[in-house]
Amino acid sequence: MLNEMLLNLAEWLAVQDWSIGLHEAYYMYGWVEGTHVLTLMLFLGMLCVIDLRMLGLILTDVPAAKIAQRLDTPMMIGFGIMLITGFALYYAIPVRTTQSIWFRIKVVLLIVAGINALLFRNKMHASADTWSEDPVPPKRIRLGAGLSLGLWASVVTAGRLMAYDWYDCNKSMPEFMYWAAGCVAELAASEAP
């Protein structure tokens, strides 16, 4: 049921003039994709510095709260632009993207990474006064930073794998993969007697 709803939304988006125009534009899609990748690098660059400091691996002589405070604004600007361009990339090719197992994995990982970031940020700000000067932060902060690095590396990997057609709906796959990728027509055909 959810797969049908997502596919219906994607098919509706795919026939919109702006979606067609963005997908078929000679330069615009490439500019949007390039901006997405560049702002991803900005976001992840800032995030990695913060997380590696929170792990106690780099810049241990600089207070952790100071690094987080200084890098927070460019990191969030990168995240915001990355999110907007990501939506535009989805809007340009909604059906294939909706039926990509890698896109679905990426979305789940993004949600988990967002929850981790919110919890990590709240814990860090609430307790930074007690450990900010320490070369190695407390275990719960290190755990959140390590989880953050792992989740974002997984998001980037899933995003990169979206370019490959190993599990596209037109391929012969097990029924579970048709379901996981949202291949509504192929799943119905495989279940038919």
Backbone hydrogen bonds in HBPLUS format (Angstrom, degrees):
<---DONOR---> <-ACCEPTOR-->    atom                        ^
c    i                          cat <-CA-CA->   ^        H-A-AA   ^      H-
h    n   atom  resd res      DA  || num        DHA   H-A  angle D-A-AA Bond
n    s   type  num  typ     dist DA aas  dist angle  dist       angle   num
A0005-MET N   A0001-MET O   3.06 MM   4  6.37 158.9  2.10 149.9 155.4     1
A0006-LEU N   A0002-LEU O   2.90 MM   4  6.14 164.6  1.93 157.1 161.0     2
A0007-LEU N   A0003-ASN O   2.92 MM   4  6.04 157.1  1.97 145.4 152.1     3
A0008-ASN N   A0004-GLU O   2.86 MM   4  6.03 158.5  1.91 148.9 154.8     4
A0009-LEU N   A0005-MET O   3.00 MM   4  6.22 159.7  2.04 148.5 153.6     5
A0010-ALA N   A0006-LEU O   2.94 MM   4  6.15 159.7  1.98 145.6 151.6     6
A0011-GLU N   A0007-LEU O   2.80 MM   4  6.02 158.7  1.85 153.1 158.8     7
A0012-TRP N   A0008-ASN O   2.97 MM   4  6.14 151.3  2.05 143.8 151.5     8
A0013-LEU N   A0009-LEU O   2.91 MM   4  6.19 160.0  1.95 151.5 157.0     9
A0014-ALA N   A0010-ALA O   2.88 MM   4  6.03 152.2  1.96 146.1 154.1    10
A0016-GLN N   A0013-LEU O   3.08 MM   3  5.40 163.6  2.11 113.7 118.8    11
A0020-ILE N   A0016-GLN O   3.03 MM   4  6.32 168.1  2.04 162.6 165.2    12
A0021-GLY N   A0017-ASP O   2.81 MM   4  5.92 162.5  1.84 150.6 156.4    13
A0022-LEU N   A0018-TRP O   2.89 MM   4  5.96 158.1  1.94 145.0 150.3    14
A0023-HIS N   A0019-SER O   3.00 MM   4  6.14 162.1  2.03 149.0 154.2    15
A0024-GLU N   A0020-ILE O   2.90 MM   4  5.98 157.2  1.95 151.3 157.5    16
A0025-ALA N   A0021-GLY O   2.91 MM   4  5.68 120.2  2.27 137.3 149.4    17
A0031-TRP N   A0027-TYR O   2.97 MM   4  6.25 151.6  2.05 154.3 163.5    18
A0032-VAL N   A0028-MET O   2.87 MM   4  6.14 162.8  1.90 158.6 162.7    19
A0033-GLU N   A0029-TYR O   2.88 MM   4  6.08 164.1  1.90 151.1 156.0    20
A0034-GLY N   A0030-GLY O   2.79 MM   4  5.87 156.4  1.85 142.8 150.1    21
A0035-THR N   A0031-TRP O   2.85 MM   4  5.99 158.6  1.89 147.2 152.9    22
A0036-HIS N   A0032-VAL O   2.90 MM   4  6.10 151.0  1.98 144.4 153.0    23
A0037-VAL N   A0033-GLU O   3.02 MM   4  6.31 158.8  2.06 148.8 153.4    24
A0038-LEU N   A0034-GLY O   2.90 MM   4  6.13 164.2  1.93 151.6 156.2    25
A0039-THR N   A0035-THR O   2.91 MM   4  5.99 165.4  1.93 149.8 153.8    26
A0040-LEU N   A0036-HIS O   2.93 MM   4  5.99 138.6  2.10 137.1 149.1    27
A0041-MET N   A0037-VAL O   2.96 MM   4  6.28 149.9  2.05 145.2 152.5    28
A0042-LEU N   A0038-LEU O   3.00 MM   4  6.37 152.0  2.08 143.1 150.9    29
A0043-PHE N   A0039-THR O   2.87 MM   4  6.00 171.4  1.88 147.5 150.0    30
A0044-LEU N   A0040-LEU O   2.80 MM   4  5.92 172.1  1.80 153.3 156.1    31
A0045-GLY N   A0041-MET O   2.80 MM   4  5.68 148.0  1.90 139.4 148.7    32
A0046-MET N   A0042-LEU O   3.15 MM   4  6.35 168.0  2.16 151.9 153.7    33
A0047-LEU N   A0043-PHE O   2.91 MM   4  6.08 164.5  1.94 152.6 157.9    34
A0048-CYS N   A0044-LEU O   2.79 MM   4  5.80 160.1  1.83 145.2 150.3    35
A0049-VAL N   A0045-GLY O   3.19 MM   4  6.41 159.5  2.23 144.7 149.6    36
A0050-ILE N   A0046-MET O   3.04 MM   4  6.31 166.3  2.06 153.5 157.2    37
A0051-ASP N   A0047-LEU O   2.78 MM   4  5.97 172.5  1.78 158.3 160.9    38
A0052-LEU N   A0048-CYS O   2.78 MM   4  5.78 161.4  1.81 148.2 154.0    39
A0053-ARG N   A0049-VAL O   3.00 MM   4  6.13 147.7  2.11 141.1 149.7    40
A0054-MET N   A0050-ILE O   2.88 MM   4  6.17 152.9  1.95 148.0 156.5    41
A0055-LEU N   A0051-ASP O   2.88 MM   4  6.15 128.3  2.15 139.6 153.7    42
A0057-LEU N   A0052-LEU O   2.97 MM   5  5.48 163.2  2.00 170.5 165.0    43
A0056-GLY N   A0053-ARG O   2.91 MM   3  4.95 148.0  2.01  99.8 110.3    44
A0062-VAL N   A0059-LEU O   3.08 MM   3  5.56 166.1  2.10 116.8 121.3    45
A0066-LYS N   A0063-PRO O   3.11 MM   3  5.35 125.0  2.42 101.7 115.2    46
A0067-ILE N   A0063-PRO O   3.24 MM   4  6.66 158.0  2.29 154.3 159.5    47
A0064-ALA N   A0132-SER O   2.93 MM  68  4.91 157.0  1.99 139.0 136.9    48
A0068-ALA N   A0064-ALA O   3.00 MM   4  6.23 170.5  2.01 156.5 159.2    49
A0069-GLN N   A0065-ALA O   2.91 MM   4  5.96 155.2  1.97 142.0 149.2    50
A0070-ARG N   A0066-LYS O   3.00 MM   4  6.15 162.1  2.04 148.8 153.1    51
A0071-LEU N   A0067-ILE O   3.02 MM   4  6.10 157.1  2.08 153.3 159.0    52
A0072-ASP N   A0068-ALA O   3.05 MM   4  5.73 125.9  2.35 138.2 148.8    53
A0075-MET N   A0071-LEU O   3.07 MM   4  6.04 153.2  2.14 148.1 156.5    54
A0076-MET N   A0072-ASP O   2.90 MM   4  6.07 158.2  1.95 152.4 157.7    55
A0077-ILE N   A0073-THR O   2.94 MM   4  6.15 154.8  2.00 154.6 162.0    56
A0078-GLY N   A0074-PRO O   2.97 MM   4  6.11 165.1  1.99 146.0 150.1    57
A0079-PHE N   A0075-MET O   2.91 MM   4  6.16 154.3  1.98 144.4 152.1    58
A0080-GLY N   A0076-MET O   2.86 MM   4  6.02 161.3  1.90 146.3 150.8    59
A0081-ILE N   A0077-ILE O   3.04 MM   4  6.28 171.6  2.05 158.7 159.7    60
A0082-MET N   A0078-GLY O   2.88 MM   4  5.89 156.3  1.94 145.6 153.4    61
A0083-LEU N   A0079-PHE O   2.85 MM   4  6.01 151.9  1.93 148.2 155.4    62
A0084-ILE N   A0080-GLY O   3.03 MM   4  6.30 161.6  2.07 149.2 153.7    63
A0085-THR N   A0081-ILE O   2.92 MM   4  6.10 170.3  1.93 155.7 158.3    64
A0086-GLY N   A0082-MET O   2.87 MM   4  5.93 143.4  2.01 138.4 149.2    65
A0087-PHE N   A0083-LEU O   2.98 MM   4  6.29 154.0  2.05 148.3 153.9    66
A0088-ALA N   A0084-ILE O   3.02 MM   4  6.35 153.3  2.10 144.5 152.4    67
A0089-LEU N   A0085-THR O   2.87 MM   4  6.12 151.3  1.95 145.1 152.5    68
A0090-TYR N   A0086-GLY O   3.01 MM   4  6.28 154.0  2.08 145.1 152.1    69
A0091-TYR N   A0087-PHE O   2.83 MM   4  6.04 159.4  1.87 149.0 155.2    70
A0092-ALA N   A0088-ALA O   2.97 MM   4  6.17 140.6  2.13 142.8 152.3    71
A0093-ILE N   A0090-TYR O   3.20 MM   3  5.47 127.2  2.50 102.4 114.7    72
A0097-THR N   A0093-ILE O   3.24 MM   4  6.11 152.8  2.32 142.0 150.1    73
A0098-THR N   A0094-PRO O   2.84 MM   4  5.82 158.7  1.89 143.1 149.3    74
A0099-GLN N   A0095-VAL O   3.05 MM   4  6.25 148.0  2.16 147.4 155.8    75
A0100-SER N   A0097-THR O   3.13 MM   3  5.16 147.9  2.24 115.6 112.6    76
A0104-ARG N   A0100-SER O   3.10 MM   4  6.44 159.9  2.14 152.3 157.3    77
A0105-ILE N   A0101-ILE O   2.97 MM   4  6.22 155.6  2.03 145.8 152.4    78
A0106-LYS N   A0102-TRP O   2.84 MM   4  6.01 155.4  1.90 143.1 150.7    79
A0107-VAL N   A0103-PHE O   2.89 MM   4  6.16 156.7  1.94 151.4 156.6    80
A0108-VAL N   A0104-ARG O   3.13 MM   4  6.37 164.2  2.16 147.6 151.2    81
A0109-LEU N   A0105-ILE O   2.91 MM   4  6.13 164.5  1.93 153.7 158.4    82
A0110-LEU N   A0106-LYS O   2.78 MM   4  5.98 151.0  1.87 148.1 156.7    83
A0111-ILE N   A0107-VAL O   3.01 MM   4  6.28 154.7  2.08 148.5 154.4    84
A0112-VAL N   A0108-VAL O   3.01 MM   4  6.31 164.2  2.03 152.5 156.5    85
A0113-ALA N   A0109-LEU O   2.76 MM   4  5.91 159.7  1.80 149.7 156.1    86
A0114-GLY N   A0110-LEU O   2.84 MM   4  5.97 149.4  1.94 142.3 150.7    87
A0115-ILE N   A0111-ILE O   2.98 MM   4  6.26 156.5  2.04 149.8 155.5    88
A0116-ASN N   A0112-VAL O   2.91 MM   4  6.14 163.6  1.93 150.7 155.6    89
A0117-ALA N   A0113-ALA O   2.84 MM   4  5.98 155.4  1.90 143.8 151.0    90
A0118-LEU N   A0114-GLY O   2.96 MM   4  6.17 158.1  2.01 146.5 151.8    91
A0119-LEU N   A0115-ILE O   2.99 MM   4  6.22 170.6  2.00 155.7 157.9    92
A0120-PHE N   A0116-ASN O   2.75 MM   4  5.80 164.7  1.77 153.6 158.9    93
A0121-ARG N   A0117-ALA O   2.82 MM   4  5.81 161.9  1.85 144.9 150.4    94
A0122-ASN N   A0118-LEU O   3.04 MM   4  6.17 163.2  2.07 146.8 151.5    95
A0123-LYS N   A0119-LEU O   2.97 MM   4  6.19 164.5  2.00 151.8 156.0    96
A0124-MET N   A0120-PHE O   2.84 MM   4  5.96 158.4  1.89 149.3 156.2    97
A0125-HIS N   A0121-ARG O   2.93 MM   4  6.09 169.5  1.94 154.0 156.3    98
A0126-ALA N   A0122-ASN O   2.98 MM   4  5.99 153.5  2.06 144.0 151.8    99
A0127-SER N   A0123-LYS O   3.11 MM   4  6.14 144.9  2.24 143.3 150.5   100
A0128-ALA N   A0124-MET O   2.90 MM   4  5.48 120.1  2.27 146.5 157.2   101
A0130-THR N   A0127-SER O   3.07 MM   3  5.81 150.0  2.16 121.0 128.2   102
A0131-TRP N   A0128-ALA O   3.31 MM   3  5.48 141.3  2.47 102.4 112.0   103
A0132-SER N   A0128-ALA O   2.83 MM   4  5.00 145.8  1.95 154.7 152.9   104
A0134-ASP N   A0131-TRP O   2.84 MM   3  5.22 146.0  1.95 115.1 126.1   105
A0141-ILE N   A0138-PRO O   3.11 MM   3  5.51 127.6  2.40 107.4 120.2   106
A0142-ARG N   A0138-PRO O   3.05 MM   4  6.40 161.7  2.09 155.0 160.8   107
A0143-LEU N   A0139-LYS O   2.81 MM   4  6.00 156.4  1.86 154.4 161.2   108
A0144-GLY N   A0140-ARG O   3.15 MM   4  6.27 158.8  2.20 136.4 141.3   109
A0145-ALA N   A0141-ILE O   2.98 MM   4  6.22 156.6  2.03 149.8 156.3   110
A0146-GLY N   A0142-ARG O   2.89 MM   4  6.06 162.8  1.92 151.3 155.9   111
A0147-LEU N   A0143-LEU O   2.93 MM   4  6.08 160.0  1.97 149.3 155.1   112
A0148-SER N   A0144-GLY O   2.92 MM   4  6.03 150.2  2.01 139.7 148.3   113
A0149-LEU N   A0145-ALA O   3.02 MM   4  6.32 163.0  2.05 152.1 154.9   114
A0150-GLY N   A0146-GLY O   3.04 MM   4  6.27 163.3  2.07 148.9 153.6   115
A0151-LEU N   A0147-LEU O   2.85 MM   4  6.00 162.3  1.89 152.9 157.7   116
A0152-TRP N   A0148-SER O   2.98 MM   4  6.12 169.8  1.99 155.8 158.6   117
A0153-ALA N   A0149-LEU O   3.00 MM   4  6.08 152.0  2.08 143.3 151.3   118
A0154-SER N   A0150-GLY O   3.06 MM   4  6.23 148.6  2.16 140.1 148.5   119
A0155-VAL N   A0151-LEU O   2.86 MM   4  6.20 149.1  1.96 147.5 156.7   120
A0156-VAL N   A0152-TRP O   3.02 MM   4  6.19 165.8  2.04 148.9 151.6   121
A0157-THR N   A0153-ALA O   3.00 MM   4  6.17 156.8  2.06 141.7 148.6   122
A0158-ALA N   A0154-SER O   2.88 MM   4  6.07 166.2  1.90 151.5 154.9   123
A0159-GLY N   A0155-VAL O   2.90 MM   4  6.08 157.8  1.95 148.5 155.4   124
A0160-ARG N   A0156-VAL O   2.89 MM   4  6.11 153.6  1.96 147.8 154.9   125
A0161-LEU N   A0157-THR O   2.95 MM   4  6.19 151.0  2.03 148.4 156.5   126
A0162-MET N   A0159-GLY O   3.29 MM   3  5.33 147.9  2.40  97.1 106.3   127
A0163-ALA N   A0160-ARG O   3.40 MM   3  6.17 165.2  2.42 116.5 119.6   128
A0164-TYR N   A0161-LEU O   3.10 MM   3  5.63 161.6  2.13 116.2 121.6   129
A0168-ASP N   A0165-ASP O   3.33 MM   3  5.10 163.7  2.36 111.4 107.1   130
A0171-LYS N   A0168-ASP O   3.01 MM   3  5.65 164.5  2.03 122.9 126.5   131
A0177-MET N   A0174-PRO O   2.99 MM   3  5.45 124.6  2.31 108.8 122.0   132
A0178-TYR N   A0174-PRO O   3.22 MM   4  6.69 151.4  2.31 150.6 159.0   133
A0179-TRP N   A0175-GLU O   3.05 MM   4  6.40 157.3  2.10 151.6 157.6   134
A0180-ALA N   A0176-PHE O   2.81 MM   4  6.08 164.4  1.84 151.8 156.3   135
A0181-ALA N   A0177-MET O   2.89 MM   4  5.89 153.3  1.96 145.0 151.1   136
A0183-CYS N   A0178-TYR O   2.80 MM   5  4.88 154.2  1.87 154.6 155.5   137
A0182-GLY N   A0179-TRP O   3.08 MM   3  5.07 146.0  2.20  98.6 109.1   138
A0184-VAL N   A0182-GLY O   2.94 MM   2  5.58 123.6  2.27 110.7  94.4   139
A0187-LEU N   A0183-CYS O   2.86 MM   4  5.89 153.1  1.93 152.9 160.9   140
A0188-ALA N   A0184-VAL O   3.02 MM   4  6.23 160.5  2.06 149.8 154.8   141
A0189-ALA N   A0185-ALA O   2.96 MM   4  6.18 152.7  2.04 144.5 152.3   142
A0190-SER N   A0186-GLU O   2.95 MM   4  6.14 147.0  2.06 141.1 149.8   143
A0191-GLU N   A0187-LEU O   3.08 MM   4  6.29 134.4  2.30 141.3 152.9   144
A0192-ALA N   A0188-ALA O   3.11 MM   4  6.22 124.0  2.44 138.1 151.3   145
